[in-house]
Amino acid sequence: MELENKVILITGAGSGIGAAAAVLLGSLGARVVVSDINLKRAEKVALQIKSEGGFALAKQVNVTQYEEVNLLIKSVVEELGFLDILVNNAGIGGEHQKKTADHTMEDWHNVIAVNQTGVFYGMKIALQQMTKQGHGNIINIASLAGLKASGYNLSYSASKFAVVGMTKSAALEYAHKNIRINAVCPGYTNSALLDKLLSARPDMEERLKRVIPMNRFGEASEIAEAIAWLASDNSKYITGQTITLDGGTSLI
């Protein structure tokens, strides 16, 4: 996959899928901007990329704050010349697993702010820059929960369905501008989010694996491979699509 010297900004890249994608893209020759709300985590990932011979910058950002996202993208363009690819990866889950009528207002506002509004901010600002430079590629990290029902998970599900919809709408608008926009929809993947879900009850791991035909959880490195493919010109005729990596869960 040809990614040499591509400027790639990844949000939420201090851990999980974002970190795995940053390391992989760095190993493929991309110039990676590792951004996260936790600067120390971002710096750790950037240091790993540099220790393996790659190029990386660490930046702090809270994606729920429009001005922070704006300043982040502006700084990337000022320092590196342009922005080839944005990976909107920052995301959180709710603190509680409750039915809709009992869903907390705090979970609703927090999850929507990061997972939905944060993606909107990133897309809005990046698209302005990409339109100016005449090319671009946005990869939004959605979820299987954005494609099918997910009980006890309303705000997360709503936010991820929104990401899929925003991806398709924007892809339609900007395809003629040489800008591609796609989404990756992971199923149950080993991460802090999954750890929180598994801690909800003792038999949760067994219950979840029963609905995964491959009978295992995904790995962040496997999701990163899909991100790298979408970031590369190997997928240059693809836009407005959802790439689902779920071990077959969506087949049930």
C-alpha positions as CSV (number, residue, x, y, z in Angstrom):
1,M,0.0,0.0,0.0
2,E,1.5,3.3,-1.1
3,L,1.4,5.7,1.8
4,E,4.9,7.2,1.6
5,N,4.9,10.8,2.9
6,K,1.1,11.0,3.2
7,V,0.1,13.4,6.0
8,I,-2.4,11.5,8.2
9,L,-4.2,12.9,11.2
10,I,-5.7,10.4,13.6
11,T,-7.9,11.4,16.6
12,G,-8.1,9.3,19.6
13,A,-4.8,7.8,18.6
14,G,-3.4,7.4,22.1
15,S,-4.8,3.9,22.6
16,G,-6.8,1.0,21.0
17,I,-7.6,1.1,17.3
18,G,-6.3,4.7,16.9
19,A,-2.9,3.7,18.3
20,A,-2.7,0.5,16.2
21,A,-3.6,2.5,13.1
22,A,-1.0,5.2,13.8
23,V,1.8,2.6,14.3
24,L,0.9,0.7,11.1
25,L,0.5,3.8,9.0
26,G,3.8,5.1,10.3
27,S,5.5,1.8,9.4
28,L,4.2,2.3,5.9
29,G,5.9,5.6,5.5
30,A,3.1,8.0,6.3
31,R,3.7,11.2,8.3
32,V,1.4,10.6,11.2
33,V,-0.1,13.2,13.5
34,V,-1.1,11.3,16.7
35,S,-3.8,13.3,18.5
36,D,-5.6,12.4,21.7
37,I,-7.2,14.2,24.6
38,N,-4.4,12.6,26.7
39,L,-1.2,14.1,25.4
40,K,1.0,11.7,27.3
41,R,-0.6,8.7,25.6
42,A,-0.3,10.5,22.2
43,E,3.4,11.2,22.9
44,K,4.0,7.5,23.8
45,V,2.5,6.3,20.5
46,A,4.4,9.0,18.5
47,L,7.7,7.9,20.2
48,Q,7.0,4.3,19.2
49,I,6.5,5.3,15.6
50,K,9.8,7.3,15.6
51,S,11.7,4.5,17.4
52,E,10.8,2.3,14.4
53,G,12.1,4.8,11.9
54,G,8.8,6.6,11.1
55,F,7.7,10.2,11.3
56,A,5.2,11.3,14.0
57,L,3.9,14.3,15.8
58,A,1.9,14.2,19.0
59,K,-0.9,16.8,19.5
60,Q,-3.5,17.2,22.2
61,V,-7.2,17.8,21.2
62,N,-10.6,17.5,22.7
63,V,-12.8,16.7,19.7
64,T,-15.9,18.1,21.5
65,Q,-14.4,21.6,21.2
66,Y,-14.7,23.1,17.7
67,E,-11.9,25.6,18.2
68,E,-9.5,22.9,19.4
69,V,-10.2,20.8,16.3
70,N,-9.9,23.9,14.1
71,L,-6.5,24.8,15.6
72,L,-5.3,21.2,15.4
73,I,-6.0,20.9,11.6
74,K,-4.6,24.4,11.0
75,S,-1.4,23.5,12.8
76,V,-1.0,20.3,10.8
77,V,-1.3,22.2,7.6
78,E,1.1,24.9,8.7
79,E,3.7,22.4,9.8
80,L,3.4,19.7,7.1
81,G,1.9,21.6,4.2
82,F,-1.4,19.9,3.7
83,L,-3.7,17.2,5.1
84,D,-4.1,14.1,2.9
85,I,-6.1,11.9,5.3
86,L,-8.2,12.4,8.4
87,V,-9.1,9.4,10.6
88,N,-11.9,10.3,12.9
89,N,-11.4,7.7,15.5
90,A,-12.0,9.4,18.9
91,G,-14.9,7.7,20.6
92,I,-16.3,6.7,24.0
93,G,-19.0,4.5,25.3
94,G,-21.6,5.3,28.0
95,E,-20.9,4.7,31.7
96,H,-24.1,2.7,32.1
97,Q,-25.8,-0.1,30.3
98,K,-29.5,0.8,30.6
99,K,-32.7,0.5,28.6
100,T,-33.8,3.6,26.7
101,A,-36.2,4.9,29.4
102,D,-33.5,4.7,32.0
103,H,-30.7,6.0,29.8
104,T,-28.9,8.7,31.7
105,M,-28.8,12.3,30.4
106,E,-25.1,12.4,31.2
107,D,-24.3,9.4,29.0
108,W,-26.4,10.8,26.2
109,H,-24.7,14.2,26.1
110,N,-21.2,12.9,26.6
111,V,-21.3,10.1,24.0
112,I,-23.0,12.3,21.4
113,A,-20.5,15.1,21.9
114,V,-17.5,12.9,21.3
115,N,-18.8,10.3,18.8
116,Q,-21.1,12.4,16.7
117,T,-20.4,16.1,17.1
118,G,-16.6,15.4,17.2
119,V,-16.8,13.6,13.9
120,F,-18.8,16.4,12.4
121,Y,-16.2,19.0,13.6
122,G,-13.4,17.0,12.1
123,M,-15.2,16.5,8.8
124,K,-16.3,20.1,8.5
125,I,-12.9,21.6,9.0
126,A,-10.9,19.0,7.1
127,L,-13.2,19.3,4.1
128,Q,-12.6,23.0,3.9
129,Q,-8.8,22.3,3.7
130,M,-9.2,19.3,1.4
131,T,-11.4,21.3,-1.0
132,K,-8.7,24.1,-1.1
133,Q,-5.9,21.6,-1.8
134,G,-7.9,19.6,-4.4
135,H,-7.7,16.2,-2.8
136,G,-8.4,14.4,0.4
137,N,-9.6,11.2,2.2
138,I,-11.6,10.9,5.4
139,I,-12.0,7.6,7.3
140,N,-14.6,7.6,10.0
141,I,-14.6,4.9,12.7
142,A,-18.2,3.9,13.2
143,S,-19.2,0.5,14.6
144,L,-21.3,-2.6,14.0
145,A,-23.6,-0.7,16.5
146,G,-24.2,1.8,13.7
147,L,-25.5,-0.8,11.4
148,K,-27.8,-3.0,13.5
149,A,-29.7,-2.8,16.8
150,S,-27.6,-2.7,20.0
151,G,-29.7,-2.9,23.2
152,Y,-28.9,-1.1,26.4
153,N,-26.6,1.2,24.4
154,L,-28.8,4.0,23.0
155,S,-26.4,7.0,22.8
156,Y,-23.6,4.9,21.4
157,S,-25.8,3.3,18.8
158,A,-27.3,6.7,17.9
159,S,-23.9,8.2,17.5
160,K,-22.6,5.4,15.3
161,F,-25.6,5.3,13.1
162,A,-25.1,9.1,12.7
163,V,-21.5,8.6,11.7
164,V,-22.5,6.1,9.0
165,G,-25.1,8.6,7.7
166,M,-22.7,11.6,7.8
167,T,-20.1,9.5,5.9
168,K,-22.5,8.7,3.1
169,S,-24.0,12.2,2.8
170,A,-20.6,13.9,2.7
171,A,-19.2,11.3,0.3
172,L,-22.0,12.1,-2.1
173,E,-21.3,15.8,-1.8
174,Y,-17.5,15.7,-2.3
175,A,-16.9,12.8,-4.7
176,H,-16.5,15.3,-7.6
177,K,-13.9,17.2,-5.6
178,N,-11.5,14.3,-5.5
179,I,-12.3,13.6,-1.9
180,R,-13.2,10.2,-0.6
181,I,-15.1,9.5,2.6
182,N,-15.6,6.0,4.0
183,A,-16.4,4.4,7.4
184,V,-15.0,1.4,9.2
185,C,-17.4,-0.6,11.3
186,P,-15.7,-2.8,13.8
187,G,-17.6,-5.5,15.7
188,Y,-16.5,-6.5,19.2
189,T,-12.8,-5.7,19.3
190,N,-10.4,-6.0,22.2
191,S,-10.2,-2.5,23.6
192,A,-11.0,-0.4,26.7
193,L,-14.6,-0.1,25.4
194,L,-14.9,-3.9,25.2
195,D,-13.3,-4.3,28.6
196,K,-16.0,-2.1,30.1
197,L,-18.7,-4.1,28.5
198,L,-17.2,-7.4,29.6
199,S,-17.1,-6.1,33.2
200,A,-20.9,-5.6,33.2
201,R,-21.5,-9.3,34.1
202,P,-19.4,-12.5,34.7
203,D,-20.8,-14.4,31.7
204,M,-20.6,-11.4,29.2
205,E,-17.6,-12.7,27.3
206,E,-19.3,-16.1,26.7
207,R,-22.6,-14.4,25.7
208,L,-20.9,-12.1,23.2
209,K,-18.8,-14.8,21.6
210,R,-22.0,-16.9,21.0
211,V,-23.1,-14.2,18.4
212,I,-19.7,-14.1,16.7
213,P,-19.5,-16.9,14.1
214,M,-15.7,-16.7,14.3
215,N,-16.0,-17.2,18.0
216,R,-13.4,-14.6,18.9
217,F,-13.1,-10.8,19.4
218,G,-11.3,-8.7,16.8
219,E,-7.9,-7.2,17.4
220,A,-7.1,-3.5,17.0
221,S,-4.3,-4.4,14.5
222,E,-6.9,-6.1,12.2
223,I,-9.1,-2.9,12.2
224,A,-5.9,-0.9,11.5
225,E,-5.3,-2.9,8.3
226,A,-8.7,-1.9,6.9
227,I,-7.9,1.8,7.8
228,A,-4.6,1.6,6.0
229,W,-6.2,0.1,2.9
230,L,-8.8,2.9,2.8
231,A,-6.1,5.4,3.4
232,S,-4.1,4.1,0.4
233,D,-4.7,4.5,-3.3
234,N,-5.5,0.8,-3.4
235,S,-9.1,1.8,-2.6
236,K,-9.2,4.9,-4.8
237,Y,-12.6,4.0,-6.4
238,I,-14.4,3.5,-3.1
239,T,-16.4,6.3,-1.4
240,G,-19.4,6.4,0.8
241,Q,-19.0,2.8,2.0
242,T,-19.0,1.0,5.3
243,I,-16.3,-1.7,5.7
244,T,-17.5,-4.1,8.4
245,L,-15.0,-6.2,10.4
246,D,-17.0,-8.2,12.8
247,G,-16.1,-11.9,12.5
248,G,-19.5,-12.5,10.9
249,T,-21.7,-11.0,13.7
250,S,-23.8,-9.0,11.2
251,L,-24.7,-12.2,9.4
252,I,-26.8,-13.4,12.4
